[in-house]
Amino acid sequence: WFRWRNVKVAAAGTNEIAFNPVKSGHFYLITRFAVENETSVSTDVRVLVRGHGWDHPLVEQDSPAATTLYYENDPAHLSEGEELVAKWTGASANDRLVFYIEGWWKKEMKNGVA
Protein backbone atom coordinates (compact mmCIF):
# COMPACT_ATOMS: atom_id res chain seq x y z
CA TRP A 1 0.00 0.00 0.00
CA PHE A 2 1.25 3.50 -0.71
CA ARG A 3 0.06 7.07 -0.32
CA TRP A 4 2.19 9.76 -1.97
CA ARG A 5 2.06 13.54 -2.42
CA ASN A 6 4.07 15.66 -4.83
CA VAL A 7 4.15 19.49 -4.72
CA LYS A 8 5.50 21.97 -7.25
CA VAL A 9 5.81 25.76 -7.32
CA ALA A 10 4.62 26.64 -10.80
CA ALA A 11 6.19 28.65 -13.56
CA ALA A 12 3.73 30.65 -15.67
CA GLY A 13 2.06 28.52 -18.37
CA THR A 14 2.14 24.71 -18.55
CA ASN A 15 3.41 22.68 -15.58
CA GLU A 16 3.64 18.97 -14.89
CA ILE A 17 4.03 16.83 -11.82
CA ALA A 18 5.02 13.22 -12.42
CA PHE A 19 5.58 10.35 -10.04
CA ASN A 20 8.49 8.01 -10.72
CA PRO A 21 7.89 5.35 -13.38
CA VAL A 22 6.83 1.91 -12.22
CA LYS A 23 9.88 -0.23 -11.43
CA SER A 24 10.90 -3.20 -13.53
CA GLY A 25 8.90 -6.30 -12.64
CA HIS A 26 6.14 -4.36 -10.80
CA PHE A 27 2.70 -2.91 -11.48
CA TYR A 28 0.61 -0.34 -9.62
CA LEU A 29 -3.10 -0.23 -9.01
CA ILE A 30 -3.94 3.43 -8.37
CA THR A 31 -7.16 3.49 -6.32
CA ARG A 32 -7.48 7.27 -5.95
CA PHE A 33 -5.73 10.36 -7.20
CA ALA A 34 -6.35 14.06 -6.67
CA VAL A 35 -5.04 17.40 -7.95
CA GLU A 36 -5.24 20.94 -6.61
CA ASN A 37 -3.94 24.40 -7.44
CA GLU A 38 -3.80 25.86 -3.94
CA THR A 39 -3.25 29.40 -5.23
CA SER A 40 -5.27 30.42 -8.30
CA VAL A 41 -7.49 29.31 -11.19
CA SER A 42 -5.83 27.44 -14.08
CA THR A 43 -7.08 26.94 -17.64
CA ASP A 44 -7.31 23.17 -17.16
CA VAL A 45 -5.70 20.19 -15.49
CA ARG A 46 -5.33 16.70 -16.95
CA VAL A 47 -4.18 13.48 -15.35
CA LEU A 48 -2.62 10.99 -17.71
CA VAL A 49 -0.54 7.86 -17.97
CA ARG A 50 2.77 8.46 -19.73
CA GLY A 51 4.81 5.66 -21.18
CA HIS A 52 5.57 3.76 -24.34
CA GLY A 53 5.98 6.94 -26.39
CA TRP A 54 2.56 8.55 -25.89
CA ASP A 55 0.24 9.98 -23.22
CA HIS A 56 -3.04 8.26 -22.31
CA PRO A 57 -5.50 10.75 -20.72
CA LEU A 58 -7.54 9.59 -17.73
CA VAL A 59 -9.45 12.74 -16.66
CA GLU A 60 -9.61 16.45 -17.40
CA GLN A 61 -11.07 19.38 -15.49
CA ASP A 62 -11.62 22.66 -17.36
CA SER A 63 -11.19 25.90 -15.40
CA PRO A 64 -10.42 24.23 -12.06
CA ALA A 65 -11.20 26.56 -9.18
CA ALA A 66 -8.42 27.63 -6.83
CA THR A 67 -8.14 25.78 -3.53
CA THR A 68 -10.49 23.04 -4.75
CA LEU A 69 -9.47 19.39 -4.65
CA TYR A 70 -10.45 17.42 -7.76
CA TYR A 71 -10.29 13.66 -7.29
CA GLU A 72 -10.92 10.42 -9.14
CA ASN A 73 -11.87 7.12 -7.51
CA ASP A 74 -11.94 4.94 -10.63
CA PRO A 75 -8.90 2.66 -10.53
CA ALA A 76 -6.02 3.05 -12.96
CA HIS A 77 -3.41 0.39 -13.69
CA LEU A 78 0.21 1.27 -14.39
CA SER A 79 2.64 -1.20 -15.89
CA GLU A 80 6.42 -1.30 -15.85
CA GLY A 81 7.88 1.98 -17.14
CA GLU A 82 4.62 3.95 -16.99
CA GLU A 83 4.13 7.01 -14.79
CA LEU A 84 1.14 9.02 -13.60
CA VAL A 85 1.33 12.71 -14.60
CA ALA A 86 -0.77 15.78 -13.72
CA LYS A 87 -0.53 18.56 -16.31
CA TRP A 88 -1.82 22.07 -15.62
CA THR A 89 -2.18 24.67 -18.38
CA GLY A 90 -2.63 28.35 -17.65
CA ALA A 91 -1.03 28.27 -14.21
CA SER A 92 0.35 31.50 -12.81
CA ALA A 93 3.95 31.92 -11.67
CA ASN A 94 4.39 30.78 -8.05
CA ASP A 95 1.11 28.83 -7.89
CA ARG A 96 1.38 25.88 -5.51
CA LEU A 97 0.35 22.73 -7.40
CA VAL A 98 -0.34 19.49 -5.53
CA PHE A 99 -0.81 15.93 -6.82
CA TYR A 100 -1.87 13.05 -4.53
CA ILE A 101 -2.03 9.34 -5.34
CA GLU A 102 -2.76 6.21 -3.37
CA GLY A 103 -2.97 2.56 -4.25
CA TRP A 104 -1.18 -0.76 -4.29
CA TRP A 105 1.99 -2.03 -5.91
CA LYS A 106 2.86 -5.62 -6.57
CA LYS A 107 5.54 -7.66 -8.26
CA GLU A 108 4.40 -9.19 -11.50
CA MET A 109 4.04 -12.95 -11.61
CA LYS A 110 6.73 -14.82 -13.57
CA ASN A 111 6.04 -18.50 -14.13
CA GLY A 112 3.57 -18.48 -11.24
CA VAL A 113 6.01 -16.90 -8.76
CA ALA A 114 5.71 -13.35 -7.40
C-alpha positions in Angstrom: 0.0 0.0 0.0 1.3 3.5 -0.7 0.1 7.1 -0.3 2.2 9.8 -2.0 2.1 13.5 -2.4 4.1 15.7 -4.8 4.2 19.5 -4.7 5.5 22.0 -7.2 5.8 25.8 -7.3 4.6 26.6 -10.8 6.2 28.6 -13.6 3.7 30.7 -15.7 2.1 28.5 -18.4 2.1 24.7 -18.6 3.4 22.7 -15.6 3.6 19.0 -14.9 4.0 16.8 -11.8 5.0 13.2 -12.4 5.6 10.4 -10.0 8.5 8.0 -10.7 7.9 5.4 -13.4 6.8 1.9 -12.2 9.9 -0.2 -11.4 10.9 -3.2 -13.5 8.9 -6.3 -12.6 6.1 -4.4 -10.8 2.7 -2.9 -11.5 0.6 -0.3 -9.6 -3.1 -0.2 -9.0 -3.9 3.4 -8.4 -7.2 3.5 -6.3 -7.5 7.3 -5.9 -5.7 10.4 -7.2 -6.4 14.1 -6.7 -5.0 17.4 -7.9 -5.2 20.9 -6.6 -3.9 24.4 -7.4 -3.8 25.9 -3.9 -3.2 29.4 -5.2 -5.3 30.4 -8.3 -7.5 29.3 -11.2 -5.8 27.4 -14.1 -7.1 26.9 -17.6 -7.3 23.2 -17.2 -5.7 20.2 -15.5 -5.3 16.7 -17.0 -4.2 13.5 -15.3 -2.6 11.0 -17.7 -0.5 7.9 -18.0 2.8 8.5 -19.7 4.8 5.7 -21.2 5.6 3.8 -24.3 6.0 6.9 -26.4 2.6 8.5 -25.9 0.2 10.0 -23.2 -3.0 8.3 -22.3 -5.5 10.8 -20.7 -7.5 9.6 -17.7 -9.5 12.7 -16.7 -9.6 16.4 -17.4 -11.1 19.4 -15.5 -11.6 22.7 -17.4 -11.2 25.9 -15.4 -10.4 24.2 -12.1 -11.2 26.6 -9.2 -8.4 27.6 -6.8 -8.1 25.8 -3.5 -10.5 23.0 -4.7 -9.5 19.4 -4.6 -10.4 17.4 -7.8 -10.3 13.7 -7.3 -10.9 10.4 -9.1 -11.9 7.1 -7.5 -11.9 4.9 -10.6 -8.9 2.7 -10.5 -6.0 3.0 -13.0 -3.4 0.4 -13.7 0.2 1.3 -14.4 2.6 -1.2 -15.9 6.4 -1.3 -15.8 7.9 2.0 -17.1 4.6 4.0 -17.0 4.1 7.0 -14.8 1.1 9.0 -13.6 1.3 12.7 -14.6 -0.8 15.8 -13.7 -0.5 18.6 -16.3 -1.8 22.1 -15.6 -2.2 24.7 -18.4 -2.6 28.3 -17.7 -1.0 28.3 -14.2 0.3 31.5 -12.8 3.9 31.9 -11.7 4.4 30.8 -8.1 1.1 28.8 -7.9 1.4 25.9 -5.5 0.3 22.7 -7.4 -0.3 19.5 -5.5 -0.8 15.9 -6.8 -1.9 13.1 -4.5 -2.0 9.3 -5.3 -2.8 6.2 -3.4 -3.0 2.6 -4.3 -1.2 -0.8 -4.3 2.0 -2.0 -5.9 2.9 -5.6 -6.6 5.5 -7.7 -8.3 4.4 -9.2 -11.5 4.0 -13.0 -11.6 6.7 -14.8 -13.6 6.0 -18.5 -14.1 3.6 -18.5 -11.2 6.0 -16.9 -8.8 5.7 -13.3 -7.4 
